[in-house]
Each structure stands twice: as C-alpha cells, then as structure tokens.
Amino acid sequence: HAFLEFNGMGFEIKAQSGKTMGATLTNVYASIPDYTEQYVPLVIRGQGQGPLQSMAQWVNESPVSSLLGDVFVGATAEGDASLTLSLDIPILNAVATKVNGTVTVADNSLHIKNVPPLTHAHGVVAFSERGVWASALQAKVFGVDTLGSIKTDDDGKITIYANAKAATMPAVSQIIGVPLVSNILSMGHGQAAANVEVTVKKGVQIHVESDLVGLEFDAPAPFKKDATEAMPLRFDFNICTRNDATCVPTMALDIGKMVDLDFRYAQDANGMRLTHGSVGLNQQAIMPKDSGISLLMNMPTTDWTDWDPFLARLLDGLDTKTENTDGVMLNVVELTTPQFIFQSLPFNRLTMHADIDRQGRWHGHVKSDDATGRFVWTASDKNGRAHISGSFDRLWVDISKILAKVKDSKPQETAAHMPSLDVTVDDFRVNEYQLGSVRLDAKNAGTGKDWAWRIDDLTIKTPEATLTASGQWNAGMEKNSQTRVEATLDVNDLGKLLERAKLPKTVRDGHGQIHASLDWAGAPSQFAIGQLNGSLSTALRSGQLLQIEPGAARLLSLISLQSLLR
C-alpha cells in the first residue's frame, strides 16, 4: 500500500510496507522534489527486514552493485537481516548517485566469492557509493571464533580484516584452500593466533599471517617444531578479475626458513588453473622455466626412512588432476645434503637432480663422496613396489649398518620395501674391499605365497676373477621360506684374488673355477653354516702354495667356504 502526492513540480510516494524479492520493506519514501532541478533528483529512503540472501540479490540487481564493485555477485547467505537504505539519484546523471545504508546481521551465514565463509555472524555493516565499513564484527570462520572489521579507502579498495586468537590448522588450511599448503599445515597440531586480510579491488588478494606459537609440527628436522617456538607464516594469494589480461594470479607461502612456495596460475572463464610453481624446503623457491612444479631441498642429514612418509604426505594429490591443479605434476626434484641415508647406507656430501617422464619414471643423476652416476626410479609397479635402474661410476658402501639393521628386523618386513634393481657399477667397494665392477639384476615380484626376491644376474668382475650368481628367496612362504643360490667363481689369479680379499698371501698365481649350489632355510640374512645344504666343487691349478703348515685341514682353510661367502 502506498500514498502518492503531487506537489507543484514534484511528487512524493509514501508506503508503510511492501515486499520485493522476498524482503519486507517498511517506511518507504520516494520523491522528486522538482522536475526542473538540475539532473532531476530522485530521493529514496526505506528500511527492510527479511532473508539476507534476498537483500544481497536486491543489491546485485540495483545500481548499488556496481558502486560496490559487484562484491556480492555470486554470494550466498542464510538467515534474516535488517536493512536501512538512502539513495539520492540524479536521474539525468545517474553516475553521481549517492548511497548510504546499513545491514545488521544476527547469527547469519555469508559466503562471498573468493572470501572465507562466515557463520554465526553478528554486527552492523555500513555502505555507501564509496564502499563498505564495519567494526566489531563477530563470526566463525571454519569453526574458529573470529573478530573482524571492514574498511574502504579513497581509491575504492575494500579490505576485510579478521583475527583469530586460537586458529586450528585445519581452519587455516581451509582459508588458504590449496592442497599442497593444506598438506603442510596438516602436520601441525594445536592452536595459534592468525590474522587474515582480504582486499577486494580489481580482483581479490588474500593475506594470512601467524607466528605459529602454540602449534607443534610433526615432521623430520629441521621442520620439527614445539609449541613454544615461533615460526612466522606468511601466505599471499592474488586472484585477478577475468577482464584484466595484464594480471597474473600468484600464490606465495613462507614458513620461517622451512618452506618457500611460489605458484603461478592461468585464469579464464572456467576459473583458475595452476600452470607452474616451485616449492623450496630450507631454501628459496626457484620458478621452473616450463610448466610443472619443482621441489628443491637443501637439508641437513636426511634419513629416507623419515622423509619418505613426510614427502608422501606433503605431495599427496599434487600429481592428480583436480580442479585447482588441472593435472600439473611435480616434475623436478633437487636435493643437497651433507649426508643422505638410504636403507641404512650413508652417502656423504650428496647432490641429486631428477626429472619425471610421461610414464611417471624419475630420471636423475647423483653425486656424492660415495656414489656418482645416473638412475631411473619408478615409484610403484603393478605390485606397489619400486624399481631402480642405474649406471654408476662408483658406489662405495659401509655395509656394517645394513647388517645391524637386518639382524634386528624381520626379513619379510625388510624385503617388502626393497626395490627391484637393474644396476651396473664400475667401481664397487664394500667397506675396505675393492670388488671391481658389478652388475645386479634383481626382482621383488609376486604377491601372497608367490612373492619372491629373485636375483636373475649378479656379476662381479675384477682382473683376478669373475663371480656370476643367481638365486631366489621365496619370501611369500614366510616361516617355510628358503633361499637358493647358484654361484660360479672363475679365477684368473688366485693369489692376487686373496690379496684383494685381504686374506693371507698363501698362494701364488693359480687359476680355475669354484662352483657352489647351495640352499638354506629362511631369508638370505639368516644364512648359517649349520643349516647349509648343497654342493661345492673346485678345480684350481697352476698355482703355488706358500708357507703352508702340514695337514689337510690347513689346506682346506685356504678355500674356507665361510671366507668365500663373506
């Protein structure tokens, strides 16, 4: 119901109530005081009560929306709110419209595009043609109590401030909304204060800061952190408007010296997609030239046993096609560390670089005091086991730590994580023993009772002799498993071979062949003379025995099976 009254060269409309877009309007007043005034002024005053969603829709379909930078376009809201509105519209010069109003929310939910959603919101938001303002806003952001405010500067830039004194990492992860960052933050436990700043003008910029005090990080050193330690976090995400061709969406994350992340996106009508980026762990991120993501690590002593599950959690979902990544994969990995420990083998002063191919295989090269060469690593075969092939100039290993680990572990558990190997080494050394060149072709294959660790070819070659061997351990038989080995040693100079093996020089020259066909119960690591079965044949000739005590037993000690196997 409305009352219309003409007064001279103008008119007035008064209405006690009305409805528009589901919202109830009260005390509505509209007038044109004088048609002859410059630009013909139209004055509108009113109040409203109703669903917040209807009010947002009303704003979006009115001239107010463009004046506010279309900030509510695409917004969703729940609950009722109240509105006061004042419009002064020069009809012949509408761009000079003046707007003033307030929206009062009480236990409402509001989700503005590219801005963290608010629930249980309370407060008053004032707006004009110049922007939006608010103070002492209260809401929950992903379940965390938050205090906020809004301001607009003279250039029309709207900034939303939010502060949470006890933010959880799941909440911060959802605010940031990026899988890789969420994976990093999911390793944190506890609560920490966090400040969020969202800027709206020609796009959206999201900024998050926290000192992470109160938060523990469950991660290998140097990323392990206790709750009392400060480790500054800074996150920046720049989202462009669709019609700004000069803007490149970017994302950056710094967590102390622990993480440095830099991502670049492309943006079109379908949204944003990740094109390339870099993650630096304990070093600066360096953007790759091509598409994809690089992982750069400059680490202290690194044990792969600890880092394997950490990196799996960190990179989870990164190589899977999703809405945000669009199939962009981690395709470069670099590692620098004073010591890298793999399967209990230490490699000192190591640098490594690897690239991934279209089949998911990593091609790389490694250089350290103990190993130099190239490799191809397949993370998982059809049975879920890794495969490593490689060609190394040198590989020097300290086997004592491996033997200690094998002794203290269950053989099946150890073998389950062993990769299949197809490796050649020009200079292979075990402790102080120089064993010459090596080729190893070994398979970790099968499942269930058919699971077996199989050596198809082991060849160790020195100027003095060549050892060829094959064998199998039927690990799937568990307690009934058995190890079988066939080995042939072709000897060119037995005397020098004993010297290489650091055994007493008891023979000069000598050549021939030693062949063994052996088996024993259990795993290869459970070898024991007392459980040994099989045959051993020797055919050695053209050599001279030196300084030998009488007796057949002493002669047999020259070719002691235990020494040969060691």
Summary of the structure (lengths in Angstrom):
residues: 566
radius of gyration: 37.1
end to end distance: 103.5
largest distance: 141.3
contacts: 1726
relative contact order: 0.04
helix: 16%
strand: 54%
